[in-house]
Amino acid sequence: MVNKKIDVTPAANAKYAVRATPTRRIALCAERGARRANTCSRRTSGGIGNRRQLGDRGGRRRVVVVVLRRRVLFRRDLWLKREMEGRRMESGFATSDWAILRIKGDNGEVPLHFTVVPDSHLDARPDYYPTTDTEAIVKPHGEDLLRTYFEVIHVSYPLLDPLRFGAEPSTGDPLLAIMYNLAAPFCQDTPPVFALLSDFVHQALPIEKRHPRLETIEAALLHLQRHTIIHRSPTLPGLWSDIGTIVGMAHDLGLNLDPTTWSLSPSDLNRRVRIWWALYIQDKWSALGLGRPSYLSDDHCSVPLPTVSNFSPTDAGQPALQFIAMAHLTVILSDLLNTFYTLKSMERVKNLPISMLYGILDEFQARLDAWNEEYGWKLEGGGNGLLDSSGSVVLAYYTAEIVLYRAVLRALPMSEEGYEAVRARARDTLGRVVGFVEKLNVSRLRAFWWSPMTRINFALAGTFMFFQLLTSITTSDIEFWSETIAHYRSLLRLQSLSFDMTKLACTRMDLLAQGMGVDPPCSGGEEGRGVGGGGGGGVVLTPGSAEEWIARQGHEGMLLC
């Protein structure tokens, strides 16, 4: 980056005295804060967007956003160069080693500043950074993989701007390496995964995360969507700690701040909005599925919800619709988690009057119904005919309803007059989930599904069925849920042979059935049998044995589901 000189006059005390009063304040603050900012940033470097060889370490600069009144430091990207060249001198201060630019702070606003530190001060690209020739690894399939990524992966998860990838790709780019591996299973004549690319990404990303750029967060989010090589629970090792790291990088870059009033190009503004909401979605749904506290607080976010204008014109149809619908649904989920699923909220809900609990239920139900009215019919059967990538969002809507009913049913006494009505709503939703799995056609099965969120959502539906069985008190209910569980497990087992998204749910339901006494333990390589064991050898519970089984579970079964 080229620094622009600021008109200053030397003072007798050898410090710079800026002629304009606003700039003087910035300069003095910059001088006092330079050492602190450089200290906080000293381990950052060029990032994924740095497409040069290791030997070229000079000349680039890192940006840090500083909210001065709160003493919070945020890193920021390359657009500062354009901003500093275009803004008045009164709004900035620069030396050869450090620069600061005020983005906002007039008219009583909280001041927001960007600072720039040379990469040479930040130990950019250390010697141990891997130098893998990623393009040679995928040769001669690079173009096919990139095209497949945007034809299959991107239409389901439109995080990136396709216009950024028109030039010749540079080797050693972790973002491209991740894109290649995501596309590999959908591309002919390539292996399902490039192991050397996976090794490179696992080495490079931890280094990149210390000096994040927007490309770093894009790569990390896409890496969370990677295909599973070994079937694990809870889907990916280190998932929650990885999300926490991405949240920290996003705050470093100020992605939680509304950029719409900044002097950004439309592509830069839209990119920040997409990245933030992709992270928000990942954080909230993973918090639900893993039973963890969310890393993100809505009180510390001012980014507006995404609209069609935040996407490339080529994505303005179904891809943008799915992303926007998911963002709106995730806001509802976040409120559900805050209302029912925090440690303190669970205690508060216990003490709520029944009438107030019903009021909360009706309010959330109205919001979900409004969402379904706005987006549900547009998503069902969507896609281009060959690939229907709407499945992840449709399943997420059913999961949000399950989350609501599960929380209310746990808080309501079983003797309460409206208890059965809530159970009936839950029964309808779970019936739609079963129908959804029954009707999974080739166009949906061949599409890319959001992961690991989708795997967890299939499993949540299955465990809620066990909850319904455990809380059944009539013979007809016991028989209904026993048969429903058997049918759902058989569907999951059938789909899991070639559809990775149902493997986690299938395994979890088998383990629950064995642990609760429904299925006998597996011996050797034998598949789990019993309710839904498949192959015609399953054992359907009789009402009497089911009642005895439920009595044996006590509260432990309730907690498991």
N, C-alpha and C positions, 0 to 999 in steps of 0.2 A: 504494500500500500504506500501511496505517496502522501506524506504529511504536508499540509498547507501551513505556511508561516502565519502567525497571528501578530498583529500590530501591537507591540509592547514597547515599553521604555524601561531601561535599567534603573533601578532605584538604588539609593545610597547603601542600603543594607544587602545589596547583591541579590535581592529577590525581584521577581518580575512584578511590575505595577501595571495593570491593564487599565487603559483609558476609560473604557465604558464601565459603569458601575456593575451591571449584571455580570459581565464577563469577569470582572475583578473577583466577585464572589466565587465564581466557578473556578478561577485560577487558583485562588487561595485554598479552596476545598480540595482541588485536584492535587496541589502540592502536598497538603497534609495527608491526603489519602493515597498518594501514589505508592508509598512503601507498603501500606496495608493491601492495596489491590494487587500489587505485584506478588506479594507473599501468598495471598489467597489463590493466585492464578499460576504460580510458578511451575506447576507440574502439568500444565495444559500445553497442547501443541496443535499441529495442523489439521488433524482429524481425517475423517473418511473422504471429505471433499478434496483433500490435497492429493492430486493425481501425479505428483512428481516422484522421482527416485530419491532414495535415502540421502544421496550426496547433496541434494539441493535443499538445504535447511534454512536458508536465510530469506529475508524479504517479505515474509507473510506476517500478519498480525492477528492477534486474538482479541475479541471484543467482550467486554464485561459490562453488564447493565448494573447501574447502582441506583437504588432508591434511597436517597441520602437521608431522609428523615428516619428511615427504619434501619439503616446500616445493613442493608441486604445487598449482596453482590450477585449479579447474574451475568453469565457469559452470553455473547451474541455473535452474529455472523458477518458475512462479507459486505453487506449492503452499506455499512458505515462509510466506506470509501466514497460512494456516490453522495451520501448525506453530508459528509464534511466538506466536500467540494461545492455543494450547492447551497449550503446554509450560510447565514450571516456570521461574521467573525464574532459578534457579540454572544453567539450561542455555543462557542466551542473554545477549546484550548489545546495546544499541542506542542510537544517537544519531539526530539528525535527518538525518545524512548517511551513516550506515554502520551496519550491523547484522550480528551473527554468531549462529548457532545451532548448537549441538552436536547431531549426529544420533547418533553413537556414539562410544565411547571409554572406556566403563566396562569393568570386568572384564578388563583387560589388552588390550583391542582397540586397533587402530590408530585414533587419533582421526580423526573425519570431521566437518567443519564446513561449513555453508553461510553465505555472506555475501551481503548485499544492498547494492547501490549504486544510487542514483537514476539514472533515465535522463537526467536533466538534467546529470549529471556525465559522461555517456558519449556526448554528441553524437548523440542518438537521431534517426533519420530526417533526415539532412542535407538541405539545400535541393535538392541535385541528385538526390534519390531520385525515380524516375519516378512520375508521378501518373496513369497510364493508367486510364481507366474501363473495367475489364475486363468488367463486367456489360453495359455498353452494346455492347461489341464482339460478344458472343454473343447479344444479344437478338434474337429472342424464344425462343432455344433453350436458355437457361440451365437450366431445369428438366429438359428432355429430356437434355441432356448429363450433368447430375449423376446422373440416374437410370440412364443408360447406363453411366456409370463404375462404379457399384456392381453393375450386372447383368453386366458383361463384364470390366472390368479388375480390379475388387476380388475377384471369385471366384477369379481366378488369382493375385493378388498382394495378400493381405489385410493390408496394412500399417496402414490407418486404421481407426478405429472409426466405423461408419456413424451412430451416435447423436450424434456431434459435429456433424452436418450437417443437423439438423432445422430450424434457425432460418433466417431470411432471410439470404442470403449478402451479404457486404460487398464493395464494389468495391475494386479495387486490391490484391487478395490473390494473391501469386504461387502459393501452394499450389492455390487454386481454378483459377487460370489453367492450371497444368500439368494438373490433372485434366480440364479442358475439352478441352485439346488431345489428351490420351490417348484420350478417349472419342470425339472427332470422327469418326475413320474408321468407327466402329461405329454411328454415329447417322445416321438418315435426315434428309434435307433440310438437312444442314450441309456446309460444305466439309471436305475431309480434314484440313486444318490451318488454324488462325487465325494468320496471319503476325504480326499485331499483338500477339497474346498471346505468341508466341515472342520477339519483340523485347523486350517488357516483362520477361519472365522472365530473359532474358540480361542485362538491365540491372539488375534488382532483386536477383537472387541473389548476385552478388559483394558487394553492400553488406550484405545480410542475413548473409552468412557471417562478417562481422567481429564481429557481435553475435548469435550463434546462439541459437535457442530450439529446442524440440523440433519445432515446425512447420517450422523452417528445414531440419532434417535430413530430415524427411519429404518436403518439397518437393524437396530435392536428390536423394534416392534415387529419387523418382518421375521426376524430370527425366532421370535416366540411362536410364529405360525408354522414352524418347520414340521416336517413329517416325522413321525416317530419311527425309529429304526428298531428299537427294542420296546416291547409293550411294558409300560410302567404305570404305577399309580403314585401320585395324582396327575399323571400325564407327562410331565416334563420335570427332570431333576432341577432343583434350584429355581423353579418358576417364580415363587413369590419374592425371593431376594432379587431376582433379575428385574422384576417390575419395580421394586423399590429403587433400584439403581436408575432406571429410566425416568422415574418420577424426579429423582434428584437432578438428573441432567436437564430435564424440562424446566425445572425451577431455575437452574443455572442460566438457561437461555431466555428466561422470562416468557416462556410459552403460555403461562397461566394468565398473562396480561392481554387485555383487548388491544389488538394492533390496528383497529380500523381507523383510528385518528392519526396514526403515524404516517410519515411521508415514505411509504413503501410502494413498490411496484405491485400491481395486482397479483402477479405470480408469487411474490414473496409473502404478501398478506395471506393469500389463500393457502399457501403451503403451511404456514404457521397454524392456521385454523384447523386444517385437516390433521396435522400431527397431534395437536392438543386433544382433539376429540377421539382420535384413535387410541391415545393413551388413556383417556378418561374411560372409554368403553372397556379396555383391557383391564384396568384397575378394578372397576366396580364388579364386573362379572367374575373375575378371578377371586376377589374378596368373598363373594357369595359362595362360589364353588369350593373354596379351600377353608372357609370359616375364619377368615383373617380380617382384622380391621383395615378399612380402606386407607391407602396412603394419601388420598386427595380429599381436601376439604372444600366444599363449594364456597365457603366464605373467603377463600384465597384464590378464587378464579373469577375473571371478568370476561372471558372469551365468549362471544355470542355463539349460539347454536349454528351449525353449518347450514348453508343453503345451496341451491344448485349453482349459484354464481361462484362458489368456492371450488368448483371442479372444472377440469378441462372440458371444452365443448364436446369432445368425444365421449365423455363420461356422463353427460347431462341426463341420460335416460335412466335405465335400471341400476347401473352401478351407483350413481349419486343418490338415487332414491333409497337404496338399501342402506347406505351409510348414514344418510340423514334420519331415516326411520330408526336405525339402531341407536343413534345419538339421543333422540327424543325418548326412546324407550329406556335408555340407560339413566336418564335423569329421573324417571319414575322409579327405577330400581334403586337408585341412590337414596331417594326419600324413603323407600320401603326399608332399606337396610338401617337407616338412621332412626326410623320409627320403631322397628321391631327387633333388630338383630345386633344392637350394641349391648355391651354388658349392662349399662345403666338403663337403657330403654327397656330391656327385658324385665327389669325390676319395676319400672314405671308402669308397664302394660299390666302387670299383675294387679296393680292397685287401681286401675281405671274402672269407673262405673261401666256396667255392661252397655248401657245406652251410648256412652261415648265410644266404646270399642266398635259398636255397630256403625256409628257415624264415620269413624276412620275407615272402616271396611268399605262403606258406600262411597266415600270420597275417592279412595284408590281405585275402586271398581269403575267409577265414572271416568277417571283419567285413562284407565286401560281401555275402556270401551271407546273413548274418543280417539285414542291412538289407533285402535283397530278400524274404526270408521274412516280414519284418514289414510292409513297405510295398508291395512290388512288385505283388502281386496285388490290392491295394486301389486302386492307381493305374490299372492297365491297364483301359481301358474306362470310367473314371470320368467324372463330369460329370453334368449334368442332362438329358442326351439331346440337347439342341440345341447345347450348348457343352461340349466336353471339354477342360478347361484343364490336364490332367495331362502334356501332351507335354513341357514343359520339364524336368520332374523325371525322367521316364522316360529321356529322352535324356541327362540328366546322369548317371544311373546307368551307362549304357553308356560314357560318357566316362570315368568314374572307373575302370572296368575297363581301358579303353584306356590310361589314364595309368599304371596299374600294369604292364601287360604291356610297354608301350613301354620303361619304365625297366629292367625285368628283362632284356628281350631285348638292350638295349644293353650291359648289364653282363656277360651270359653269353657265353663263347666259342661260336662256331657249331659247334665240334666237341664241345661238352659233350653228354653223353648225354641230359639232360633238355631241351635246347634246343628240339627239335621238339615236345615236349609243350606247352611254353609257347606256341609258334607256333600250335599247334592250338587252344588256348584263345582266343588273339587272333583266330584265324580265325572261331571261333564267335561271338564278340562282334561283330565287324564284319559278319558275316552277319545278326545281329539288327538292327543299325543299318540295313542295306539293306532288310530286311523292314519295319522301322519306317517308313521313308520310303515304301516301296511302299504301305503300308496307311494313309497319312495320309488320313483321310476329311474330309467337310465339317465335322463337328462339331469336329474338332481344328483344321482350317485357319481356321475362323471365330473361334476363341478367341484370347484375348490370350496371347502368349508372353513369357516373361521375356527381356529384352534388356539389353545386347548379349551376355549369356552364351550364349544359345541359338545365335545366329549363329556364334559362335566354336566351339561344340561340334560343329555340323555340319561345320565346316571341319576340326577336329582329326581326326574320323573319316576324312575323305578323305585327309589327309596321311599318316595311319598306314597307309592302304592302299598308298600309294606306298612307304612304308618297307618293307612286306611284299614288294612287288615287287622293290625294290632288293636285298633280302637273300635272294631266291629263288635256289636253285642247281640245281633240277631242272626239266625241261621241263614237267611237269605243274603245278608251282607257278607257273611263269612264265605259263603259259596261263591258269590260274585267276585270278591277280591281275590280269592284263591284261583279262580279261573282266569281272571284278568292278568294276574301276575304270571301264571303259566303261559298264557298267550304272548305277553310282552317279552318274556325271557326267550321263548322260541323264536320270535321275530328278531330279537337282538342277536341271538346265536347264528341265525341264518344270514343276517346281513354282515356280521363281523367276519365272515370268511373272506370277503373282498372289500369291505367298507370299514376303514380304520376308525371312523367316528363312533361306532357302537361297541368297540371292544372293551373300553373302560366300564361302560354300563353293564355289559354282559358279565364281566368278571365280578363287579361289585355285587350284583344281584345274586350270583352264585354263592359268593362268600356270605352274604346276609342269610340266604336260605340255609346254608350249612350251619352257620353259627346259631341260628334260631331253632334248629331242629327240624326244619322242613326237609332238607336233603341230607342223606348220610354223607360223611366225609368222603372225598375222592380217594381212591386207592391206586397207586401207580400212575399210569398215564390215562386212566379212565376219566372221561368227562363227567362233570357233576350231573347228577340225575335228580329226580324228584319233581317238584312243581316246575314245569317249564323245562325239564331236563332234556327234552327233545328225543327224537327217535322212537316215540311211542312208549318209552319205558318210564315216563314220569309218573309220580304218585300224586294224585289229587287228594287233598285233605278232605276227610269227612267232617261234618260240622262238629261232631263230638271231639274228635282228635284236635281240631283247630281250637276249640274252646279250652281244652286242656293245655295246648301249646301256648295260647295267649296268656293264660293264668301263670304259666311258668316264666314268661318274659318279665312281668312286672314293669317297673319303670325303665329297666335297661333297654328293652326293645323300643320304647318311645324315644329314647335318646339316640339310638342307632339310626333311626329314620328321621 
